Amino acid sequence: MSALEQALGGPAIEVVAKATRRQFTVEYKRKIVREADGCKTPGAIGALLRREGLYSSHLTTWRAARERGELAGAPKKRGPRRRVSDPRDKRIADLGRESTRWRKRAERAEALVELQKQVAALLGTPLATETS
């Protein structure tokens, strides 16, 4: 151990294995924006940002969010919005699938009838018609 590590009681620089993204609450953002708005002397905003460990882009983004009204109320929920499904849409999809299934079944039945006609023609036996 170096003298600095011994004096501080541990390693001088601590590096975590996996970096985590910082997340700021709406209250914290409001507080920082209010403090930044209250800074009147030159360099006060820079000192505030250094003290809090923030970037000027944070402040710019948070001010824009405040102007849009996003910092006024409760935080928005993240992720995709829940779609409200209409029962009519489900019914339409079900009917479409059913229609397709019946159409395929009818095509299969017509193909079987055609096959029976060809077999009867090859064997020379007449097929029974509906009238006879």
C-alpha positions as CSV (number, residue, x, y, z in Angstrom):
1,M,0.0,0.0,0.0
2,S,1.1,3.5,-0.7
3,A,1.3,6.2,1.9
4,L,-1.8,7.9,0.4
5,E,-3.8,4.7,0.6
6,Q,-2.7,4.2,4.2
7,A,-3.6,7.8,5.1
8,L,-7.1,7.5,3.6
9,G,-7.7,4.1,4.9
10,G,-8.2,2.4,1.5
11,P,-7.4,2.7,-2.2
12,A,-7.2,6.2,-3.6
13,I,-9.5,5.5,-6.5
14,E,-12.4,3.1,-6.3
15,V,-13.6,1.6,-9.6
16,V,-16.8,-0.4,-9.7
17,A,-17.0,-3.5,-11.8
18,K,-20.0,-2.4,-13.8
19,A,-21.0,1.2,-14.1
20,T,-24.6,2.1,-13.4
21,R,-26.5,5.0,-14.9
22,R,-27.4,7.8,-12.5
23,Q,-31.1,8.4,-12.1
24,F,-32.4,11.7,-10.8
25,T,-35.8,12.1,-9.1
26,V,-38.2,14.8,-10.3
27,E,-37.9,16.5,-6.9
28,Y,-34.1,16.6,-7.2
29,K,-34.3,18.1,-10.7
30,R,-36.8,20.8,-9.5
31,K,-34.5,21.6,-6.6
32,I,-31.4,22.0,-8.9
33,V,-33.2,24.1,-11.5
34,R,-34.6,26.4,-8.7
35,E,-31.1,26.8,-7.3
36,A,-29.6,27.5,-10.7
37,D,-32.3,30.1,-11.4
38,G,-31.4,31.7,-8.1
39,C,-27.7,32.0,-8.9
40,K,-26.9,35.7,-9.6
41,T,-23.1,35.9,-9.4
42,P,-20.8,34.8,-12.2
43,G,-19.6,31.3,-11.8
44,A,-22.2,30.4,-9.3
45,I,-24.0,28.0,-11.7
46,G,-20.6,26.3,-12.5
47,A,-20.0,25.9,-8.8
48,L,-23.4,24.4,-8.3
49,L,-22.9,21.9,-11.1
50,R,-19.4,20.9,-9.7
51,R,-20.8,20.5,-6.2
52,E,-23.6,18.3,-7.4
53,G,-21.4,16.4,-10.0
54,L,-23.7,17.4,-12.9
55,Y,-23.1,18.6,-16.4
56,S,-24.5,21.7,-18.0
57,S,-26.4,19.5,-20.4
58,H,-28.4,18.1,-17.4
59,L,-29.4,21.6,-16.5
60,T,-30.4,22.5,-20.1
61,T,-32.5,19.4,-20.4
62,W,-34.2,19.8,-17.1
63,R,-35.0,23.5,-17.9
64,A,-36.6,22.4,-21.2
65,A,-38.5,19.7,-19.3
66,R,-39.8,22.3,-16.9
67,E,-40.9,24.6,-19.7
68,R,-42.8,21.7,-21.2
69,G,-44.4,21.0,-17.8
70,E,-42.8,17.6,-17.3
71,L,-41.3,18.6,-13.9
72,A,-44.6,20.0,-12.6
73,G,-46.5,16.8,-11.7
74,A,-45.8,13.2,-11.0
75,P,-43.2,11.5,-13.1
76,K,-44.4,9.8,-16.3
77,K,-44.3,6.0,-16.4
78,R,-41.8,4.6,-18.7
79,G,-42.3,1.9,-21.3
80,P,-44.9,1.4,-24.0
81,R,-48.4,2.6,-23.4
82,R,-50.9,0.0,-22.6
83,R,-53.2,-0.5,-25.6
84,V,-56.9,-0.6,-24.9
85,S,-58.3,-3.3,-27.0
86,D,-61.7,-3.0,-28.6
87,P,-63.8,-6.1,-28.4
88,R,-64.9,-5.4,-32.0
89,D,-61.3,-5.7,-33.2
90,K,-61.0,-9.1,-31.6
91,R,-64.3,-10.2,-33.2
92,I,-63.2,-9.0,-36.6
93,A,-59.9,-10.9,-36.3
94,D,-61.7,-14.0,-35.2
95,L,-64.1,-13.8,-38.2
96,G,-61.2,-13.2,-40.6
97,R,-59.5,-16.4,-39.3
98,E,-62.7,-18.4,-39.5
99,S,-63.4,-17.2,-43.0
100,T,-59.9,-18.2,-44.1
101,R,-60.3,-21.6,-42.5
102,W,-63.7,-22.2,-44.3
103,R,-62.3,-21.0,-47.6
104,K,-59.4,-23.5,-47.4
105,R,-61.7,-26.3,-46.4
106,A,-64.0,-25.5,-49.5
107,E,-61.0,-25.5,-51.8
108,R,-59.9,-28.9,-50.4
109,A,-63.4,-30.3,-50.9
110,E,-63.5,-29.0,-54.5
111,A,-60.1,-30.6,-55.2
112,L,-61.3,-33.9,-53.8
113,V,-64.4,-33.8,-56.1
114,E,-62.1,-33.1,-59.1
115,L,-59.9,-36.0,-58.1
116,Q,-63.0,-38.3,-57.9
117,K,-64.1,-37.2,-61.3
118,Q,-60.7,-37.9,-62.8
119,V,-60.6,-41.4,-61.1
120,A,-64.1,-42.1,-62.4
121,A,-63.1,-41.1,-65.9
122,L,-60.0,-43.3,-65.8
123,L,-62.0,-46.3,-64.6
124,G,-64.9,-45.6,-67.0
125,T,-67.5,-45.6,-64.3
126,P,-70.0,-42.7,-64.4
127,L,-70.4,-40.7,-61.2
128,A,-73.8,-40.5,-59.6
129,T,-75.2,-37.1,-60.3
130,E,-77.6,-35.2,-58.1
131,T,-80.6,-35.8,-60.4
132,S,-80.2,-39.6,-60.6
